[in-house]
Amino acid sequence: MVIKKELVNQSIDYIIQHIDDNLTIKDVADHFHFSKYYFCRSFKEATGESVYEFIKRLKLDQSAINIKLEKNKSITDIGLNYGYSSSNYSSAFRKHHKVSPVEFRNSTNVTSMSNPFYPQEFSSFDAFEAYNRKIEIKELCNYLVIYERMIGNYIELKEKWYAFLDKYKAYIKADTLLIERFYDDPAITSLNGCLCDICITTDEYCRLDNVTMVKGGKFATYRFEGKILDIFCALQGIFSVWLPATGYEMDKRYGLNIYREIDRENECVIMDLCIPVK
């Protein structure tokens, strides 16, 4: 019996939720009642990455996000949160990110950034006040959604969306929302390893296998209006300028992009960029 793709997705969700709990491969396999060997083989077949590689990469990517956002927290403490001693963390971080943790933290003190998806684009961040005027702290509801998970380059999202919407067009109604659930920071994660769910809202009567609940809660919500290629810089500005200066901390829940209007011809959107906070 082959593990369904949905069960592999559930194991990814479980890993993400427990990434700072010193998680082992056996922990994940036992949770889903799989043999360790069978689980590892099936995970690699479904994702192209071993469970060990995925967990290690996720720890180092998530710890880098902490270094970027938690300016007043020591690098040693951040490494300890992910199960590393001080010396082991620095070595593993440098091997994965090609810079030391200290060098990485210094590199995040920037006011502009090139776009990894459009290398010719280089954008400056707005001042704190400009972000603050457009951000509202909202309590979002839970969304029941039909979803497909993408592991790859976010530049492929447009074509993935078109194919997804065509595949599920029978389920789209006037009030259907298009939502992206993102798990990582593409300024940190390898472009080919980005993890994202593309979703459309549905109801409890939907009988498809790939239905899940996107959890709501407290979010800092920024209304973006502009070209798709500028979304990356808007998010980076929120993370680099707005969030560290507010006293809010990013929660472990996933970030959401909720589409409000789409102009395919001009590749422009109006969407809410939603950062989970506590």
URNOR-V849747 format. One record per backbone hydrogen bond with DSSP energy under -1.0 kcal/mol. CO is the residue of the C=O (numbers start at 1). NH is the residue of the N-H. If there is no record, write none. Layout:
BEGIN
CO&NH ; CO&NH
END
This chain:
BEGIN
4&8 ; 5&9 ; 6&10 ; 7&11 ; 8&12 ; 9&13 ; 10&14 ; 11&15 ; 12&16 ; 13&17 ; 14&18 ; 16&19 ; 18&21 ; 24&28 ; 25&29 ; 26&30 ; 27&31 ; 28&32 ; 29&34 ; 30&33 ; 35&39 ; 36&40 ; 37&41 ; 38&42 ; 39&43 ; 40&44 ; 41&45 ; 42&46 ; 43&47 ; 44&48 ; 50&54 ; 51&55 ; 52&56 ; 53&57 ; 54&58 ; 55&59 ; 56&60 ; 57&61 ; 58&62 ; 59&63 ; 60&64 ; 61&65 ; 62&66 ; 63&67 ; 64&68 ; 65&69 ; 66&70 ; 69&71 ; 70&73 ; 74&78 ; 75&79 ; 76&80 ; 77&81 ; 79&82 ; 79&84 ; 80&83 ; 85&89 ; 86&90 ; 87&91 ; 88&92 ; 89&93 ; 90&94 ; 91&95 ; 92&96 ; 93&97 ; 94&98 ; 100&104 ; 101&105 ; 102&106 ; 103&107 ; 106&109 ; 108&110 ; 111&125 ; 113&123 ; 118&121 ; 121&115 ; 123&113 ; 127&131 ; 128&132 ; 129&133 ; 134&223 ; 136&221 ; 138&219 ; 140&217 ; 143&214 ; 144&202 ; 145&212 ; 146&200 ; 148&198 ; 150&196 ; 153&156 ; 154&157 ; 156&160 ; 157&161 ; 158&162 ; 159&163 ; 160&164 ; 161&165 ; 162&166 ; 163&167 ; 164&168 ; 168&171 ; 169&172 ; 173&176 ; 177&201 ; 178&259 ; 179&199 ; 180&257 ; 181&197 ; 182&255 ; 185&188 ; 185&189 ; 190&193 ; 194&152 ; 195&183 ; 196&150 ; 197&181 ; 198&148 ; 199&179 ; 200&146 ; 203&206 ; 209&211 ; 210&147 ; 212&145 ; 214&143 ; 217&140 ; 218&277 ; 219&138 ; 220&275 ; 221&136 ; 222&273 ; 224&271 ; 226&269 ; 227&230 ; 228&231 ; 230&234 ; 231&235 ; 232&236 ; 233&237 ; 234&238 ; 235&239 ; 236&240 ; 237&241 ; 237&242 ; 238&243 ; 243&246 ; 249&278 ; 255&182 ; 256&274 ; 257&180 ; 258&272 ; 261&270 ; 263&268 ; 267&228 ; 268&263 ; 269&226 ; 270&260 ; 270&261 ; 271&224 ; 272&258 ; 273&222 ; 274&256 ; 275&220 ; 276&251
END
